[in-house]
Amino acid sequence: MIKPILALAAAASLTAAGALAQTPAPAPAPAAPAAAPAKLSIRTSLKDLLDRPAAKAVLEKHIPKVLAHPQMQDVWQEPLENIATYAEAGEAGLNAETLKAIEAELAKL
């Protein structure tokens, strides 16, 4: 009695495996549309701004002393508006007026 049950189980297993093998693979999901580039602003990290040539040119125009400061590598990941709170940045020319001018030019990019 065990042999017929085992044979029946084996046959059912083969039938199920055959059915699975014949099932076509699902079609791949359509590719997601490319994300639009983020708007640049004074809330964008300094690194991201410097990675974009047009934004880098804006920064070099308005705050060359800030960019040349020896401690800039310490704040690459911070947004420009945060960097402006450091005394060294203010002394190098990054103030509310400069931030406003930079923001206006970045908005045009």
N, C-alpha and C positions, 0 to 999 in steps of 0.2 A: 504494500500500500504506500510505503514511503517513496519507492522508486517512481510510481506514476505521479505523485504530488511534486517530487523534485523535477521530473520531466516537464510537467505542466508549468511549474515556476520558471524553469529555464526557457521554455517556449515563450511564455509571456514576457520575460525579460528581453529576449531577442526581438520580439515584435515591438516592444516599446522602444528599444534602442534603434530599430529600423525606422520607426516613425519619427524619432528625434533626428536621425541622420537625414531624413528626407525633408525636414522643415527648413525652408529657406532662411538664411540669415536676415535679420531686420536691416532695412536700409539705414545707412549712416545719417545721423541728424544733420540738418543743414548748418553750415557754418554761421556763427553769430556775426552780425555786422561789426565792422571795426569801430571801436569806440572813438568818438570825437576827441581830439586833443583837449586837455583841460585848459580852461581859461587861465591865463597868467595874471597874477596880481601880487601885491605885497604880502599876501598870505601863502604864496608858493615858496617852497624851500629855496634857499640860495643855490643849492646844487642844481635843482631843476631849472632855475633861471639861467644859470651859467652854462648848462648843457644845451641851451637853445641860442644860436648865434645872434638872432635879433634882440632877444631879451638881454643877453650879455652886453651887447652894444649900448643898450639903454643904461645899464648899470655902470658901465665904464664911462659913459658921458656924465652921469650925475654923481657917482660916488667912487671915483678912482682911488682915493686914499683909503676908503673902507676896504676895497677889494685887495689892496696892497698890504693891509695890516697883517703882521706876522701871526696873529691869533685867529685869522679867518678860518683856517682849517678846523678849528674847534667848533665852529657854528654852521658848517655846511648844510646840515639837515634842518636847520631852523628857518622859519619864515622870515622874510625881510623885516616885517613889522616887529617881530620879537627882537631881532638884532638891533633895531633902532633904540631899544631900551637900555642898551649897554652904554656906559659913559664914553668908552673908547670910540664907539661908532658915532656918537654925537659930536665928539671932538674932531672926528674925521669928516664931518659934514652930513651925516645921516640924521635928519631931524624931520619934524612934521611937514615942513614945506617941501623938502626933498622927496619924502615919501609920497606926497600928493602928486608931485610932478612925475615921479616914476610910475605911479599907479595910472595916471592918465595916458602915458606913453605905452605901457603894457596893455592897456585896454584896446589900443589900436592894432595890436599884433594879431 
